[in-house]
Amino acid sequence: MPNKNNKEIFSNNLKIFMEQKNKSRKEICDDLDIKYTTFVDWEKGNTYPRIDKIELLAKYFGIQKSDLIEEKNDTNKNSLELTARDERDIKKHLDKALENLENDEALMFDGEPVEMDEETKELLKASLENSIRLAKTLAKKKYTPKKYQKNDKSDD
């Protein structure tokens, strides 16, 4: 289906990120204070969210707004995608970083320890995970020889 409409594109991308982040409809609705029926309509492609809700979801998933609203070219999958091993490495690095943050003096501001509420901890965790994932992807791109990288030009 080459000419998908915006609702379908958003719906497909939303499902992808829900699966990647292992989030249920209810969990997202509860976390973001979104009506469940509204969310189901977005997920099914019946309606399209307002930009403020797209921004809210992007921030929640730790992604760019464009990741939710632009169609992804599935044929452009290549050797630079993260593997199951990469995902395990990301989890390992994230767990280690979070373990270090459990130390009461891990975060300081003006020489004083900073206490974080649960929401702040979750946002920090999402940000750390996104940063580790980005670093892993950039490293793969940088250190994978060009002859092993698949791209659109190889079809010429």
C-alpha positions as CSV (number, residue, x, y, z in Angstrom):
1,M,0.0,0.0,0.0
2,P,2.3,2.8,-1.2
3,N,0.0,5.8,-0.6
4,K,-1.0,5.5,3.1
5,N,-2.8,8.3,4.7
6,N,-1.5,10.1,7.8
7,K,-3.8,8.2,10.1
8,E,-2.5,4.8,8.9
9,I,1.1,5.9,9.0
10,F,0.7,7.2,12.6
11,S,-1.1,4.1,13.6
12,N,1.6,1.8,12.2
13,N,4.4,3.8,13.8
14,L,2.6,4.0,17.2
15,K,2.2,0.2,17.2
16,I,5.9,-0.3,16.4
17,F,7.0,1.9,19.3
18,M,4.5,0.3,21.7
19,E,5.9,-3.1,20.9
20,Q,9.6,-1.8,21.0
21,K,9.0,-0.2,24.4
22,N,6.7,-3.1,25.6
23,K,3.9,-0.7,26.5
24,S,0.2,-1.5,26.6
25,R,-2.6,0.9,25.7
26,K,-3.7,1.1,29.3
27,E,-0.2,1.8,30.6
28,I,0.3,4.6,28.1
29,C,-3.1,6.1,28.8
30,D,-2.5,6.0,32.5
31,D,1.0,7.5,32.3
32,L,0.0,10.3,29.9
33,D,-3.6,10.9,31.1
34,I,-5.1,10.2,27.7
35,K,-8.6,8.8,27.3
36,Y,-8.5,5.1,26.4
37,T,-11.0,5.3,23.6
38,T,-9.1,8.2,22.1
39,F,-5.9,6.2,22.1
40,V,-7.6,3.2,20.6
41,D,-8.9,5.4,17.7
42,W,-5.3,6.6,17.1
43,E,-4.0,3.1,17.2
44,K,-6.6,1.8,14.8
45,G,-6.0,4.6,12.4
46,N,-9.6,6.0,12.9
47,T,-8.4,9.4,14.0
48,Y,-5.2,11.5,14.0
49,P,-3.9,13.2,17.2
50,R,-3.3,16.9,17.7
51,I,0.3,18.0,17.6
52,D,0.5,18.4,21.3
53,K,-0.4,14.8,21.8
54,I,2.1,13.7,19.2
55,E,4.8,15.7,21.1
56,L,3.7,14.1,24.3
57,L,3.9,10.6,22.8
58,A,7.3,11.3,21.2
59,K,8.7,12.5,24.5
60,Y,7.2,9.5,26.3
61,F,8.9,7.0,23.9
62,G,12.1,9.1,23.7
63,I,11.8,9.6,20.0
64,Q,11.4,12.4,17.5
65,K,7.9,13.5,16.4
66,S,8.8,12.6,12.9
67,D,9.3,9.0,14.0
68,L,5.6,8.9,14.7
69,I,4.2,10.8,11.7
70,E,6.5,9.9,8.8
71,E,6.3,6.7,6.8
72,K,9.2,4.3,7.3
73,N,10.7,2.6,4.3
74,D,10.7,-1.0,5.3
75,T,12.8,-1.9,2.3
76,N,15.7,0.2,3.7
77,K,16.4,-2.3,6.5
78,N,20.1,-3.0,6.6
79,S,23.0,-4.3,8.6
80,L,23.0,-1.2,10.8
81,E,19.8,-2.1,12.6
82,L,20.2,-3.2,16.2
83,T,20.3,-6.9,16.8
84,A,19.1,-8.9,19.7
85,R,22.7,-8.9,21.0
86,D,22.7,-5.1,20.7
87,E,19.5,-4.9,22.6
88,R,21.0,-7.0,25.4
89,D,24.1,-4.7,25.5
90,I,21.8,-1.7,25.7
91,K,19.9,-3.2,28.6
92,K,23.1,-4.1,30.4
93,H,24.5,-0.6,30.0
94,L,21.2,0.9,31.1
95,D,21.0,-1.3,34.1
96,K,24.5,-0.4,35.1
97,A,23.8,3.3,34.7
98,L,20.6,3.1,36.8
99,E,22.4,1.1,39.5
100,N,25.0,3.8,39.7
101,L,22.2,6.4,40.1
102,E,20.7,4.6,43.1
103,N,23.7,5.9,45.1
104,D,22.4,8.8,47.1
105,E,25.3,11.0,46.0
106,A,25.2,10.0,42.3
107,L,23.4,13.2,41.3
108,M,24.5,16.5,42.8
109,F,23.5,20.1,42.3
110,D,25.5,22.9,43.9
111,G,27.3,20.3,46.0
112,E,24.0,18.9,47.4
113,P,22.5,15.5,46.6
114,V,19.4,15.6,44.4
115,E,16.4,13.5,45.3
116,M,14.3,12.4,42.4
117,D,10.6,11.4,42.4
118,E,9.5,8.4,40.4
119,E,8.3,10.4,37.4
120,T,11.7,12.0,37.1
121,K,13.5,8.7,37.5
122,E,11.3,7.2,34.6
123,L,12.1,10.2,32.4
124,L,15.8,9.9,33.2
125,K,15.6,6.2,32.4
126,A,13.9,6.8,29.1
127,S,16.5,9.5,28.2
128,L,19.4,7.3,29.2
129,E,18.0,4.4,27.1
130,N,17.5,6.6,24.1
131,S,21.1,8.0,24.4
132,I,22.6,4.5,24.8
133,R,20.5,3.3,21.8
134,L,21.6,6.2,19.7
135,A,25.3,5.7,20.6
136,K,25.1,2.1,19.7
137,T,23.5,2.9,16.3
138,L,26.1,5.6,15.5
139,A,28.9,3.2,16.5
140,K,27.5,0.6,14.2
141,K,27.3,3.1,11.4
142,K,30.8,4.4,12.0
143,Y,32.5,1.0,12.3
144,T,30.6,-1.1,9.7
145,P,32.6,-1.1,6.5
146,K,30.7,0.5,3.6
147,K,30.9,-2.7,1.6
148,Y,28.7,-4.4,4.2
149,Q,26.2,-1.6,4.5
150,K,23.1,-2.1,2.4
151,N,21.6,1.1,1.0
152,D,19.3,2.3,-1.7
153,K,22.2,2.8,-4.2
154,S,23.0,-0.9,-4.3
155,D,19.9,-1.5,-6.3
156,D,21.2,0.6,-9.2
